[in-house]
């Protein structure tokens, strides 16, 4: 976690680029404005002038700014000490296997010891092989249910060798009963309301367990359409007086973000996403953290890209303050509901903290 500092974190990055430091590969990329290309730190190509160089935690951010990946150093590939192909093959094997492959078998096919494979896999993907397999199986289960398969068929086709194994995980993976998920939330009741705030239209929705959605948009109809698409057969109920008080609390926090928006939540994610979201909720108002900071906080340094993806998957703006995550150089980027909203929220939080 960090606040503003007089030390430029990019000085060390520039030094790594000048030294073509291979140990820095995968931690950041650098882009040269005059060529329109971005590279990994160890790229053997001729370096640009420092004034023309920008640094990015994630290659996706460089591409968003219009830069192209260098064909010589291929910065889009995983930098896992020459084990990229083996890790990618392991991911494919997990995805294609009906049952979760044994760790010993995965390591043997990758040509590594079990310990070495486990460490390299986690560095490359941000999660352990077991968590990757569980997330893959849960995703297959969701797809099976969405396609209309019976719950029993979906359970066994997804690779659960016993229905009890699936039901042990169901609450954490689906967010509602399996038949409800399959049927687009059939028989589930979701209360919601759309309001206006200084950042545009805002939607707040909740199940009986807690808030399941907080979203911004310019058009309120878009917000309602998104909720309907997500829970196409749920019973969407307009706000009553108690719920309107909840919405007013959320709007009030947008206008004056004092402290944290502490609400009961009903959200589900992968094991990795939930670790990231918990770390985000620990960032105090008025402070920021980089993607690298969060990766280190959850014990998975080097998983900045996966952290960024988890931030983009956050379904509850403000309650999980992904807007407090910035680039290592302090620049603001990558907000699901628009960078302008992210900048506005950070400006307000800094102002309140300064008071």
C-alpha positions as CSV (number, residue, x, y, z in Angstrom):
1,X,0.0,0.0,0.0
2,X,1.3,3.4,-0.7
3,X,0.6,7.1,-0.8
4,X,2.2,9.7,-2.9
5,X,6.0,9.6,-2.8
6,X,8.8,11.9,-4.1
7,X,10.7,8.8,-5.4
8,X,10.0,7.9,-9.0
9,X,9.5,4.2,-9.2
10,X,10.3,4.2,-12.9
11,X,14.0,5.0,-12.2
12,X,14.6,1.4,-11.3
13,X,12.6,0.2,-14.3
14,X,14.6,2.3,-16.6
15,X,17.8,0.9,-15.1
16,X,16.5,-2.6,-15.7
17,X,15.8,-1.7,-19.4
18,X,19.3,-0.2,-19.8
19,X,20.8,-3.4,-18.4
20,X,18.4,-5.7,-20.3
21,X,17.6,-7.3,-17.0
22,X,15.8,-10.7,-17.7
23,X,14.7,-10.9,-14.1
24,X,12.4,-7.9,-14.7
25,X,10.6,-9.7,-17.6
26,X,6.9,-10.2,-16.7
27,X,6.9,-7.5,-14.1
28,X,6.4,-4.6,-16.6
29,X,6.7,-3.6,-20.2
30,X,8.0,-0.4,-21.7
31,X,6.8,1.5,-24.7
32,X,8.6,3.9,-27.0
33,X,6.4,6.8,-28.2
34,X,8.5,7.4,-31.4
35,X,8.2,3.8,-32.6
36,X,4.8,2.9,-31.3
37,X,6.2,-0.4,-30.0
38,X,6.3,-1.9,-26.5
39,X,8.9,-4.4,-25.3
40,X,9.9,-6.6,-22.3
41,X,12.8,-5.1,-20.3
42,X,15.3,-7.6,-21.7
43,X,14.6,-6.8,-25.3
44,X,17.8,-6.6,-27.3
45,X,16.4,-3.9,-29.6
46,X,17.9,-0.4,-29.6
47,X,16.6,1.6,-26.6
48,X,14.6,4.8,-27.1
49,X,15.4,8.1,-25.3
50,X,14.2,8.1,-21.7
51,X,11.8,11.1,-22.4
52,X,10.1,9.0,-25.1
53,X,9.6,5.9,-22.9
54,X,6.4,4.9,-21.0
55,X,6.1,2.1,-18.5
56,X,3.1,-0.3,-18.0
57,X,2.3,-2.9,-15.5
58,X,0.2,-4.8,-18.0
59,X,0.7,-5.3,-21.8
60,X,-3.0,-4.8,-22.2
61,X,-2.6,-1.2,-20.9
62,X,0.1,-0.6,-23.5
63,X,-2.1,-1.9,-26.3
64,X,-5.0,0.2,-25.0
65,X,-2.8,3.3,-25.5
66,X,-2.1,2.3,-29.1
67,X,1.3,0.6,-28.8
68,X,2.1,-2.6,-30.7
69,X,4.0,-5.6,-29.2
70,X,7.6,-5.9,-30.3
71,X,8.0,-8.8,-32.8
72,X,11.6,-9.4,-31.6
73,X,11.1,-10.0,-27.9
74,X,7.3,-11.0,-27.9
75,X,6.3,-9.2,-24.7
76,X,2.8,-10.8,-24.8
77,X,4.2,-14.3,-24.1
78,X,4.6,-15.5,-20.5
79,X,7.9,-14.8,-19.0
80,X,8.4,-17.9,-16.9
81,X,12.2,-18.6,-17.2
82,X,11.9,-20.6,-20.4
83,X,9.0,-22.7,-19.1
84,X,6.3,-20.9,-21.0
85,X,5.4,-23.8,-23.4
86,X,5.3,-26.3,-20.5
87,X,3.0,-24.1,-18.4
88,X,0.7,-23.4,-21.3
89,X,0.5,-27.1,-22.1
90,X,-0.4,-27.8,-18.5
91,X,-3.2,-25.2,-18.7
92,X,-4.6,-26.9,-21.8
93,X,-4.4,-30.3,-20.2
94,X,-6.3,-29.1,-17.2
95,X,-8.9,-27.4,-19.4
96,X,-9.4,-30.5,-21.6
97,X,-9.5,-33.1,-18.8
98,X,-12.8,-34.3,-17.4
99,X,-11.2,-35.0,-14.1
100,X,-8.6,-32.8,-12.4
101,X,-5.1,-34.1,-13.3
102,X,-2.8,-35.1,-10.5
103,X,-0.1,-32.6,-9.6
104,X,2.6,-35.3,-10.0
105,X,1.4,-36.0,-13.5
106,X,1.3,-32.3,-14.5
107,X,4.8,-31.8,-13.1
108,X,6.2,-34.9,-14.9
109,X,4.7,-33.8,-18.2
110,X,6.2,-30.4,-17.7
111,X,9.6,-31.9,-17.0
112,X,9.9,-30.3,-13.6
113,X,9.8,-31.4,-10.0
114,X,6.4,-31.0,-8.3
115,X,7.6,-28.1,-6.1
116,X,9.2,-26.3,-9.1
117,X,6.2,-26.8,-11.3
118,X,3.8,-25.6,-8.6
119,X,5.9,-22.4,-8.1
120,X,6.2,-21.7,-11.9
121,X,2.5,-22.3,-12.6
122,X,1.5,-19.9,-9.8
123,X,3.9,-17.3,-11.0
124,X,2.5,-17.5,-14.6
125,X,-1.2,-17.7,-13.9
126,X,-1.6,-16.1,-10.5
127,X,-3.2,-19.1,-8.9
128,X,-2.2,-22.7,-8.0
129,X,-2.9,-25.6,-10.3
130,X,-5.6,-26.8,-8.0
131,X,-7.4,-23.5,-8.0
132,X,-7.0,-23.2,-11.8
133,X,-8.6,-26.6,-12.2
134,X,-11.4,-25.8,-9.7
135,X,-12.2,-22.6,-11.6
136,X,-12.1,-24.4,-14.9
137,X,-14.5,-27.1,-13.7
138,X,-16.8,-24.5,-12.2
139,X,-16.8,-22.5,-15.5
140,X,-17.6,-25.8,-17.4
141,X,-20.5,-26.3,-14.9
142,X,-21.9,-22.8,-15.5
143,X,-21.7,-23.4,-19.2
144,X,-23.5,-26.7,-19.0
145,X,-26.3,-25.2,-16.8
146,X,-26.6,-22.2,-19.1
147,X,-27.0,-24.6,-22.1
148,X,-30.1,-26.1,-20.5
149,X,-28.6,-29.4,-19.3
150,X,-30.1,-31.0,-16.2
151,X,-28.3,-30.4,-13.0
152,X,-27.2,-34.0,-12.7
153,X,-25.9,-34.1,-16.3
154,X,-24.1,-30.8,-15.8
155,X,-22.5,-32.0,-12.6
156,X,-21.0,-35.2,-14.1
157,X,-20.1,-33.6,-17.5
158,X,-18.2,-30.9,-15.7
159,X,-16.0,-33.5,-14.0
160,X,-17.4,-33.8,-10.5
161,X,-17.3,-37.5,-9.8
162,X,-19.9,-37.2,-7.1
163,X,-22.8,-34.7,-6.7
164,X,-21.9,-34.1,-3.1
165,X,-18.5,-32.7,-4.3
166,X,-20.3,-30.2,-6.4
167,X,-22.8,-29.1,-3.8
168,X,-20.0,-28.6,-1.3
169,X,-18.7,-25.9,-3.7
170,X,-21.9,-24.6,-5.3
171,X,-22.6,-21.7,-3.0
172,X,-19.1,-20.3,-3.6
173,X,-19.2,-20.9,-7.4
174,X,-22.7,-20.0,-8.5
175,X,-24.1,-17.5,-6.0
176,X,-27.5,-19.2,-6.1
177,X,-29.0,-22.7,-6.3
178,X,-27.8,-24.6,-9.4
179,X,-31.3,-24.9,-11.0
180,X,-31.8,-21.1,-10.4
181,X,-28.5,-20.4,-12.1
182,X,-29.3,-22.7,-15.0
183,X,-32.6,-21.0,-15.5
184,X,-31.2,-17.4,-15.5
185,X,-32.2,-16.9,-11.8
186,X,-35.6,-18.5,-12.0
187,X,-37.6,-17.9,-8.8
188,X,-34.8,-15.8,-7.3
189,X,-35.9,-12.3,-6.1
190,X,-33.5,-9.4,-6.7
191,X,-34.4,-6.0,-5.5
192,X,-32.9,-3.1,-7.4
193,X,-33.1,0.6,-8.0
194,X,-31.6,3.1,-10.5
195,X,-30.7,6.5,-9.3
196,X,-28.7,9.5,-10.4
197,X,-25.4,10.8,-8.9
198,X,-22.8,13.2,-10.1
199,X,-21.0,10.4,-12.0
200,X,-24.1,9.5,-14.0
201,X,-26.7,6.8,-13.5
202,X,-26.1,4.2,-10.8
203,X,-27.8,0.9,-10.2
204,X,-27.8,-1.0,-6.9
205,X,-29.2,-4.6,-6.7
206,X,-29.3,-7.1,-3.9
207,X,-30.5,-10.6,-3.1
208,X,-31.7,-11.6,0.3
209,X,-28.1,-12.3,1.2
210,X,-26.6,-9.0,0.2
211,X,-25.7,-6.5,-2.5
212,X,-24.9,-8.3,-5.8
213,X,-24.4,-5.3,-8.1
214,X,-23.4,-1.7,-8.0
215,X,-22.8,-0.2,-11.5
216,X,-22.4,3.1,-13.2
217,X,-23.4,4.1,-16.7
218,X,-24.4,7.2,-18.7
219,X,-27.8,5.6,-19.7
220,X,-29.9,4.1,-16.9
221,X,-31.6,1.8,-19.4
222,X,-28.2,0.1,-20.1
223,X,-27.9,-0.7,-16.4
224,X,-31.3,-2.3,-16.2
225,X,-30.6,-4.3,-19.4
226,X,-27.3,-5.6,-17.9
227,X,-29.1,-6.8,-14.8
228,X,-31.8,-8.5,-16.9
229,X,-29.2,-10.2,-19.0
230,X,-27.4,-11.5,-16.0
231,X,-30.5,-12.8,-14.3
232,X,-32.9,-13.2,-17.2
233,X,-35.5,-15.2,-15.3
234,X,-35.2,-13.8,-11.8
235,X,-38.0,-11.7,-10.3
236,X,-36.7,-8.2,-10.4
237,X,-38.4,-6.1,-7.8
238,X,-38.4,-2.3,-7.7
239,X,-37.2,-0.6,-4.6
240,X,-39.2,-0.2,-1.4
241,X,-38.5,2.4,1.3
242,X,-35.8,0.3,3.1
243,X,-34.0,-0.4,-0.2
244,X,-34.2,3.3,-1.2
245,X,-32.3,4.1,2.0
246,X,-29.6,1.7,1.0
247,X,-29.4,3.3,-2.4
248,X,-29.2,6.7,-0.8
249,X,-26.3,5.5,1.3
250,X,-24.4,4.3,-1.8
251,X,-25.1,7.6,-3.6
252,X,-24.0,9.6,-0.5
253,X,-20.7,7.6,-0.5
254,X,-20.1,8.5,-4.1
255,X,-20.6,12.2,-3.4
256,X,-18.5,12.2,-0.2
257,X,-16.5,9.0,0.0
258,X,-15.7,8.9,3.7
259,X,-14.2,5.7,5.0
260,X,-15.3,2.4,3.5
261,X,-18.7,1.4,2.0
262,X,-19.3,-1.5,4.4
263,X,-22.2,-3.5,3.0
264,X,-23.2,-7.2,3.1
265,X,-22.3,-8.6,-0.3
266,X,-23.6,-11.6,-2.3
267,X,-20.9,-12.0,-4.9
268,X,-19.0,-15.1,-6.1
269,X,-15.7,-15.4,-7.8
270,X,-12.7,-17.7,-8.2
271,X,-10.5,-18.3,-5.3
272,X,-8.0,-15.9,-6.8
273,X,-10.6,-13.1,-7.4
274,X,-11.9,-13.4,-3.9
275,X,-8.3,-13.0,-2.5
276,X,-7.8,-9.9,-4.6
277,X,-11.2,-8.4,-3.7
278,X,-10.5,-8.9,0.0
279,X,-7.1,-7.1,-0.5
280,X,-8.9,-4.2,-2.2
281,X,-11.3,-3.8,0.7
282,X,-8.3,-3.3,2.9
283,X,-7.0,-0.2,1.0
284,X,-8.1,2.8,3.1
285,X,-9.9,5.7,1.5
286,X,-7.5,8.4,0.3
287,X,-4.8,5.9,-0.4
288,X,-3.9,3.9,-3.5
289,X,-2.0,0.6,-4.2
290,X,-0.5,-0.6,-7.4
291,X,-1.3,-3.9,-9.1
292,X,2.1,-5.1,-8.0
293,X,1.3,-4.1,-4.4
294,X,-1.9,-6.2,-4.4
295,X,-0.1,-9.2,-6.0
296,X,2.5,-9.0,-3.2
297,X,-0.2,-8.5,-0.5
298,X,-1.9,-11.8,-1.5
299,X,1.4,-13.6,-1.5
300,X,1.6,-13.9,-5.3
301,X,4.2,-11.4,-6.5
302,X,4.4,-11.2,-10.3
303,X,0.7,-11.8,-10.8
304,X,-0.1,-8.2,-11.7
305,X,-1.9,-9.1,-14.9
306,X,-4.2,-11.5,-13.0
307,X,-4.9,-8.8,-10.4
308,X,-5.9,-6.4,-13.1
309,X,-8.3,-9.0,-14.5
310,X,-9.8,-9.6,-11.1
311,X,-10.3,-5.8,-10.7
312,X,-12.2,-5.7,-14.1
313,X,-14.4,-8.6,-12.9
314,X,-15.5,-6.7,-9.8
315,X,-19.4,-6.5,-9.8
316,X,-19.8,-4.0,-7.0
317,X,-18.2,-0.6,-7.5
318,X,-17.2,1.3,-4.4
319,X,-18.0,-1.6,-2.0
320,X,-14.9,-3.3,-3.4
321,X,-12.8,-0.2,-4.2
322,X,-11.0,-1.3,-7.3
323,X,-10.7,2.4,-8.2
324,X,-7.9,2.6,-5.6
325,X,-5.6,0.5,-7.7
326,X,-3.3,2.4,-10.0
327,X,-0.2,1.7,-12.0
328,X,3.2,1.5,-10.3
329,X,4.1,5.0,-11.6
330,X,0.9,6.3,-10.0
331,X,-1.0,6.8,-13.3
332,X,-4.7,6.1,-13.4
333,X,-6.0,3.4,-15.8
334,X,-8.2,0.4,-16.3
335,X,-11.5,1.1,-14.6
336,X,-14.6,-1.0,-15.6
337,X,-16.9,2.1,-15.4
338,X,-14.5,4.6,-17.1
339,X,-11.3,6.3,-16.2
340,X,-13.0,9.6,-15.7
341,X,-15.1,8.2,-12.9
342,X,-12.1,6.5,-11.4
343,X,-10.2,9.8,-11.4
344,X,-13.2,11.6,-9.9
345,X,-13.5,9.1,-7.0
346,X,-9.8,9.3,-6.2
347,X,-9.9,13.1,-6.2
348,X,-12.8,13.1,-3.8
349,X,-11.3,10.6,-1.5
350,X,-8.0,12.5,-1.3
351,X,-9.9,15.7,-0.6
352,X,-11.9,14.1,2.2
353,X,-8.7,12.5,3.7
354,X,-6.9,15.8,3.6
355,X,-9.7,17.4,5.6
